């Protein structure tokens, strides 16, 4: 069968297709004892069938819910496909989520079986598990076998014991059957369960087959969570369907080391990771002799000309070749030396970052979607790419732009509405939310602002809920300003704020390493970061960086003042979602007094 023409109806179709077509190919790689060990497609298929038998022995059948609290690992994929193959519904969660979220999700989804990664997660889960009426069994992945075959005792059992039942063949669900409930972390309130069918996922995978030439020689390093739609669909399901291989990163801190070890051809990531790569490389270049810095600057200009389709002379090509040999090839080597495609999703990537990575010799393909669209709605792909856009609609997907209210946005801009087989069935037990997001003709209102150019490429301009109005009535969309600020070598994170205020301010998390290095060259004590942030010299440095990076924005969007914060906005602090988006309400709750104080200071000055 021609891979580009492959069409799937269900996730079980993908499973059956791939283990039959690519039995001897490497599928999952895990680093154990200092070396990478691989599970083949055939081995994976056998494990899934053992797990199907194990779930059957627990009474799991069509429509039942299997919830799972685990990071990416081979067992995650085994249990996911076994769940799909029993006609049951997978509800994945993150190990880093709060216990309150775990309890809400397991109760809301009416989980029958709960899988946890280890005894540490089990200990937390046992606080709430006995109070959930639907929950009958807990399975612990990292637990030695007890040798018990009584799986219906209600006591937690080991994953290895679950696989001791006789293997079973998959059931055959229909495309309309529910496959997953993916709970969006959201920025406010309890998580919402997104109902995704087999057809939702399979339509996304089938469409990717039509536009991307990925095959058995390709390999990725997986660090995006499969509990999120982006990682699950684009990396797990898509690559599995294409015979490619997936190495599972040891940890976020080990990504660069793992990239150099497994030599991937593909990289799936969110903009924040690409921005970190950008700033890290820029920092290295800034430490090089001026002649190297000028060479890189000229090479970047040549790359921009080539992307624009302009004629490039021999001299310019030589500049690019020299820069590639001296600088860019060494950067690629840090990623394993074989990287050809970088896929970015989850939010808009800064154009400067995409162009820089592209000039390094790694083609960046940015896409767009939400959990509610399974997730891919639009994507750039070979032969159809505009950097700065999030691409064209996938096959069978249609995008419409609905104008915003009077005074909001600019001409041609509006809310992005998605139509097609990727659109979710709805939110679990949320009729009011469903009524709010679905149009009368079945479109999904994304809550994102954007515009379509004359060629049909989608350009995002912000989130409707994130935009706010200043006292003067001007609307501000903070995200593009924040992304621009984070291009500074001295700024790790930023949040722009000005809702119903006279002007914008920013909460700035400086890059500690860059700031300390700068402080040492200026003979400042860098031993205490809190004290360093209070120095006038540091505030002046950040003020210049803000003025430089935000220079392209309109006057009313300017940052009048800022607050320096030592601690980053992190998932652990409850200020980021698992897809690394700001939880603005939580940040405002933490720093509201300081924000009020900053505005009060300006009011006092103006009145004085």
Secondary structure, DSSP 4 states (H G I P E B T S, - for coil): --GGG---SSHHHHHHHHHHH-TTSEEEEEEETTEEEEEEHHHHHHHHHHHHHHHHHTT--TT-EEEEE--S-HHHHHHHHHHHHTT-EEEEE-TTS-HHHHHHHHHHHT-SEEEESSHHHHHHHTTTGGG-TT--EEEESSS-------TTSSS-EEHHHHTTSPP-PPP---TTSEEEEEEE--SSSS-EEEEEEHHHHHHHHHHHHHH----TT-EEEE-S-TTSHIIIIIIIIHHHHHT-EEEEPS-GGGHHHHHHHH--SEEEEEHHHHHHHHHHHHHHHHTS-HHHHHHHHHHHHHHHHHHTT----HHHHHHHHHHIIIIIHHHHHHTTS---EEEEESSPPPHHHHHHHHHTT-EEEEEEEEGGGTEEEEE-BTTB--TTS--EEPTT-EEEEEE-STTSS-TT-EEEEEESTTS-SEETT-HHHHHHHB-TTS-EEEEEEEEE-TT--EEEEEETTT-EE-TTS-EE-HHHHHHHHTTSTTEEEEEEE-TTSSSEEEEEEE-HHHHHHHHHHTT---S-HHHHHTSHHHHHHHHHHHHHHTTTS-GGG-EEEEEEESS---TTTTSB-TT--B-HHHHHHHHHHHHHHHHHHHHHHHH-
